[in-house]
Structure formats: C-alpha cells, structure tokens
Amino acid sequence: MDQLFFAAEVFLNGLMAGVMYSLVALGFVLIFKASGVFNYAQGVLALFAALTLVGIQQGQVPFAHLINAMFGTNLHHFGWTVPSILAIALTAGIMVLLAFLIEKLVLQHLVGQEPIILFMATIGLAYFLEGMGDVMWGADIKTLDVGLPQGISDTVETMTADWLGYGFFLDRLDIWATMIAALLVAALVAFAQYTKQGRAMRAVADDHQAALSVGISLRFIWVMVWSIAGFVALVAGIMWGTKSGVQFSLSLIALKALPVLMLGGFTSIPGAIVGGLIIGVGEKLFEFWIGPLVGGATENWFAYVLALVFLVFRPQGLFGERIIERV
Amino acid sequence: MFYREAGDFKTTYRDDGQTFPIRLDRWGYYVILAAAFLVVPIYIDAYWANAVLVPFLIYAIAALGLNVLTGYAGQVSLGTGGFMAVGAYAVYKLMTSFPEVSIVIHILLAGGITAAVGVLFGLPSLRIKGFYLAVATLAAQFFLVWLFNKVPWFYNYSASGQITAPTRRVFGYAVTGPTTSAPAKYLICLCFLFVLAWAVRNLTRGTLGRKWMAIRDMDIAAEIIGVNPLTAKLSAFAVSSFLIGIAGALLFAVYLGAADANEAFGINKSFLVLFMIIIGGLGSIFGSFAGAAFLVLLPVLLKNILVGSFGWPTNLAAHIELMIVGALIVFFLIVEPHGLARLWQLTKEKLRLWPFPH
C-alpha cells in the first residue's frame, strides 16, 4: 500500500515536472507553426529572460564585467532594486525587442532556406544568446524570487493525510506553475482562435504565400510570434529559475523539450502539453522503479530514448500531421 | 598567372579524374605533406602540439567522420560526443586488457566497435528523417555518456571514475601516457588523419559515396533508381562512427591522457564538431580540415588577444568566444551556406583568371 502511495506521489510530481516541460515546448510549437523554424534557442531564450529579470530586479549594470575589463572601472550595481512586476514588464519588453532583432538580422535573410539550415542557425543563435547573457549579467548562479510561494504545501499534506492516511508532498511552486501554465495555454488558444492577429497567425501557419496574398504581413506575424515565444520563455524562465536557480543548466531543459515535441508532434499545441506530461510522468516513474536497479540518474536519457522508440513506430508523433513524401 | 591548367595535358580518364587535376595544386599538396611529415616534427614544441596541432588533427578526423554522415549522406547527427566516448572507452578497455598488443591495432579496433554502436543507433534513421533524426541521435549522446559514468566495468572500477591512459609505445617511442614527447603525439595523429582522409576521399567518389549523395539529395528518389536505403544509410553511419571512434580514442589516449565521460564527451562536443563542418563546408573533405582548423585556432587566438593583450579575465573571454562562434555560425549560414570550402573554391576560380580577367 505504501509503495502504491509512493508511486502516486511520484506520478503527481511527474505531472508537475511535465507541465514545466510543456511550457518550454509550447514556445517551440508556436514558432514552428508560424514560421517553420525549429527553434533550438527556445531554452536559451528562457535562460536569457531569467538572467535579464534577475539583473533588472537587482539593479545590476549590464555588461558590467566587460566595461570593467575595458576601462578598469569597478561597476556592479546601480544601487537600486526594481519591484517584481515592473521588472517582469521590462523583461517582456526586452524579449519583444529581441524578437524584432532576430527577425531583422537572422530570419529575414534565411527565408526559403531548408528547415535544417534554419535549425542550425538557431543553434548559432543559442550560442550567441548564451554568451551574451553571461557577458551582460555575469555567469554566477543567481537566485530568482518574484514572490511565488515555495516549499512543501502544508494544506495538501494535511488534507491527504486526513483522507488517505498518507501525506502527499507537493511543492507549492509546482502547483502554482501548473495553474499558470494552464492559464497561459488557455490564453494562447483563445488568442489564436478569437483575435484578428491570432487568425492571421494561423493563416501564416497554413500557407505563407496564400497569407501574403490576402494582405497579411509576414514580418509582423513573425515578430509577433517570436515575441510571444519570448514571453512564454520568460514564464518558463521564472518557473525554472525560482525552482533551481538561474544557471546554465536551465538551457538544457530546452533539450528536454525536444523529445516532448517529438512525442506530441511538432505542430500541435495539445500535443506539446500531452507530450510534456507523458515525458514528465514517464521519467519520474522510470527513475522510481528501474532507476535504483541500474544506478540512477536515468532522467538524463530516458526522455530521448522514449522519443526514439516511439518515433520508430509513429514518425509524426501523437498529434502531428501525417508526413507525406513525394518525389 | 601561374595557377591554370594551360599546358597541363591529360591523355587518360585516370588523369582527368584525379583529386588534384591542376599541377600546381598537386605540387602544393605534396609540399604540404612533406612539410607536415618531415619539417614540423623537428620544430614542434609542447605548446604548439597541445594547443594547436594535435587538437586540430584529432578534430579534423572527427569532422571528416561527421561530414560523411551529415555532409555526404544527409543524416544530421547530434550524437558525435557519445560516439567519441565509445571510441575512448573502447580503446581504454583494450589497452588495459591486452597490454601486449600494439596501440595502433587497439585504436583501429576501437573505431570498429564504435562503428558497430553507430550502426545500432543508425537503425532508426530508416524511419526517422531530418531533424526528427537529429533529436533521436541525442538519445545516443545522453545514453552512452550515462552508461560510461554508471557502469564501473567501463572505467575499471577506478576510484575517481576517470579513465587514464597507460604508457604504450610504437617503434619504441611512447605515444600515450605522461612521458609522451610532442613529436610522437603529433606524428601518430597525423598518420591516422592522412590514411583516413585518403580513404574517405576515395570512398566518397566511388559507388558508395554516390549512393550516399543520392540519399542526401532525396532519399525516395534514390530508392526508386535502385539505391538501397538500408545499406546506404547504415554504411554511412558505420564509416562515420568508425572515424569518430578513432578521433575519440586519440583524443583520450594521446591528447587528454585522462578523461571523464561527462566533461570530455558531453553534448558540447557534438555541437563543436557539427559547427566545424558547417563553417568548413558540408560535403567537402577540405571543409572538414578548414572547419577544424578554424574552430581550434579561434579560441587560441581570442585567448591570446583578449587575455594576453588586453588582460581581460579568462571567463569573460570564454563568454565572448561563445558569442563570436554563435554569430559566425549565423553569419556563415546567411552569407555562405557552403562554408569555407566554397570560399576557397571561389578564390581558386578567381586565381585561374588573375591577372587578366578577360
């Protein structure tokens, strides 16, 4: 019985980890649908957003290390702190600016290239942003606190202890993250379905040329989609950053989002969510049951191997559109 | 004025199909070979060997390997680091289990083992294509590195979890272990690179190479004209992994001396080698060399300028290096998707007309 409760707890924690993966995967799907770009840099965007947020919040001087090295000064902080809400708004603004720059400097020049070239370009972009984030804000591990509740939820523990005789340990942050992610998904779906811009976005996703011919500006849509993806990255960055500190490993979470996408299918928003949940639960349960037998740390590779095995049987993923090839 | 084919008559198909059809190119190639084998080993010192030449030679092998798979056969792989780890751990197990056998045989066997592993992970490529495959090869990367970290048999139950290369000799000279001299390191890597590059060049212009390129350009069309995708794709995986395995074995045994799977063969290695072939040129032997040279030299150069001349802290220089590498990748993809190899080709075209362009 206890074993079962343990497993249930692991399952719930897996679900919540899965929500986090879905959050990153969502950014991928948005960009992929609208511009056909498989954006490897999504995870680094999250890292960059989190770094910028911490930097603004704590009043760090951007490029302080570079300026110090060049001019021999000793700058670090402006000496003020910015309230969380304002800092988040400012960071969102920076992400929009970044989206604009990416469109202007990179994507615009690569229109019509093969998908794999675009993918490699985003790998380059990821390296650039990673370096820039470190040069701008320093590479040390930072703690991020925007006032989200943390720690083990007492209410859940006492409630389940009363009902089942077994107290479930759930992190309050995870519960909040799940709710915020659900809200975000609902908002995105509503945006895509019911607003003018959302409709334009779906039109672009369906057919670039047809969309262009009815007067939709491709460039505007792309900047908009990258901005939204930047915003999603910001949310993901806040969640992961609060959970485990703002550090380089944050960008590796993006890599985890790749098998999530493979599983769910690249073009499907529900797919990203379901894929994330499957991977999250799967890797937690696998680690719980099989992990101890083979030495642990199976979370490093389980998601990829699962996606690999799955793809062999269904190459387009769970909800992806069927791949039709012609000569 | 000097660089042209005028007066360079060919009377057989064999002459016409050779790798360097222009006489000046051929002589240049012989001169470079002679210098690399005879002159450089006399003057090489530990700094040049460790910082520039040995890593260049080893990464050139790895880049050649990945170029076979990605550049010629069109299968994008992000598992290079994992396959290099297979080569390194295989050579380590062979060296410690059979000390009396020559290290050269061990390195070749390590390549063979890696080829087998590569074929295994290449099997899904028959169903999965494009960047789906790229992500699927990540499974190889993470699973293999995890395996070498978690199963103590692979590192002979050493306390640190690291593998350390014992001293092995070729013709009486130590080529691995702490007492290895700079020329010995350099020469063993050079010999492997020379033989492998020669082999790859000849493979890629034979039947096998043409099959690979047909698969790359469009696999369904290739299948219709009679190329068997199973053998073509798997042979590309096998040849590529063989080279990458040898590169991994040399990287561990000759260059690093001691290695830890996570640090030496992480995901960053995969990207590094991928960048080499993007910058150098996909589907080009010269491109593999150029890309490896570029990405080995760039950090050394930047470090000398930023840390040496400006006196900036090392970690800042490392971050700026990341930015520059990233920006260069994007720049190359926008301006010249065929890489340095294409630039070199354009230079040669210009040179043929110079100084009378009409």
Contacts between the chains, C-beta under 8 A, distances in Angstrom:
chain1	res1	chain2	res2	distance
A	38	B	131	5.5
A	65	B	313	7.3
A	65	B	316	5.2
A	66	B	316	6.6
A	66	B	320	7.9
A	69	B	310	7.1
A	69	B	311	7.8
A	69	B	312	4.2
A	69	B	313	6.5
A	69	B	316	5.8
A	70	B	310	7.8
A	70	B	312	8.0
A	105	B	330	8.0
A	106	B	330	5.6
A	106	B	334	7.3
A	109	B	334	4.4
A	110	B	333	6.9
A	110	B	334	6.3
A	113	B	333	7.7
A	113	B	337	7.3
A	115	B	130	6.6
A	115	B	131	6.7
A	116	B	76	6.1
A	116	B	130	6.3
A	116	B	131	6.2
A	116	B	134	7.9
A	117	B	333	5.8
A	117	B	337	6.1
A	119	B	131	5.3
A	119	B	134	7.3
A	120	B	274	7.6
A	120	B	278	5.9
A	120	B	329	6.9
A	120	B	333	6.1
A	121	B	329	7.2
A	121	B	330	5.4
A	121	B	333	4.8
A	121	B	334	7.6
A	123	B	271	6.7
A	123	B	274	7.7
A	123	B	275	8.0
A	123	B	329	6.8
A	124	B	275	8.0
A	124	B	325	7.8
A	124	B	326	4.7
A	124	B	327	7.2
A	124	B	328	7.5
A	124	B	329	3.0
A	124	B	330	4.2
A	124	B	333	6.9
A	125	B	326	6.5
A	125	B	330	6.2
A	126	B	326	7.0
A	127	B	271	7.9
A	127	B	322	5.3
A	127	B	323	7.5
A	127	B	325	5.6
A	127	B	326	3.1
A	127	B	329	6.8
A	128	B	322	7.3
A	128	B	323	5.3
A	128	B	326	3.1
A	128	B	327	5.2
A	128	B	330	7.0
A	129	B	326	7.4
A	130	B	322	5.7
A	130	B	326	7.5
A	131	B	319	4.8
A	131	B	320	6.5
A	131	B	321	7.2
A	131	B	322	3.1
A	131	B	323	3.5
A	131	B	324	7.7
A	131	B	325	7.9
A	131	B	326	6.2
A	132	B	323	5.6
A	134	B	319	4.0
A	134	B	322	7.3
A	135	B	316	6.9
A	135	B	319	4.8
A	135	B	320	6.2
A	135	B	323	6.6
A	139	B	315	6.2
A	139	B	319	6.6
A	252	B	267	7.9
A	255	B	138	6.8
A	255	B	267	7.3
A	258	B	135	4.6
A	258	B	138	6.8
A	259	B	135	6.6
A	259	B	138	7.7
A	261	B	135	7.9
A	262	B	132	6.3
A	262	B	135	5.6
A	262	B	136	7.6
A	294	B	150	6.8
A	295	B	150	3.9
A	295	B	151	7.3
A	296	B	150	7.6
A	297	B	146	6.4
A	297	B	149	7.8
A	297	B	150	6.9
A	298	B	146	7.4
A	300	B	142	5.1
A	300	B	145	7.8
A	300	B	146	5.1
A	301	B	139	6.5
A	301	B	142	3.8
A	301	B	143	4.2
A	301	B	146	5.2
A	304	B	135	7.4
A	304	B	136	7.5
A	304	B	138	4.9
A	304	B	139	3.6
A	304	B	141	7.9
A	304	B	142	5.5
A	304	B	143	7.1
A	305	B	139	4.8
A	305	B	143	6.0
A	307	B	135	6.8
A	307	B	136	6.9
A	307	B	139	7.1
A	308	B	124	5.9
A	308	B	128	7.9
A	308	B	136	4.6
A	308	B	139	4.3
A	311	B	124	6.8
A	311	B	127	7.0
A	311	B	128	5.0
A	311	B	132	6.1
A	311	B	136	6.1
A	312	B	124	5.2
A	312	B	127	5.1
A	312	B	128	7.0
A	315	B	127	5.6
A	315	B	128	5.7
A	315	B	129	7.6
A	315	B	132	6.6
A	325	B	220	5.5
A	326	B	220	7.7
A	327	B	218	6.8
A	327	B	220	5.4
A	327	B	221	4.8
A	327	B	224	6.7
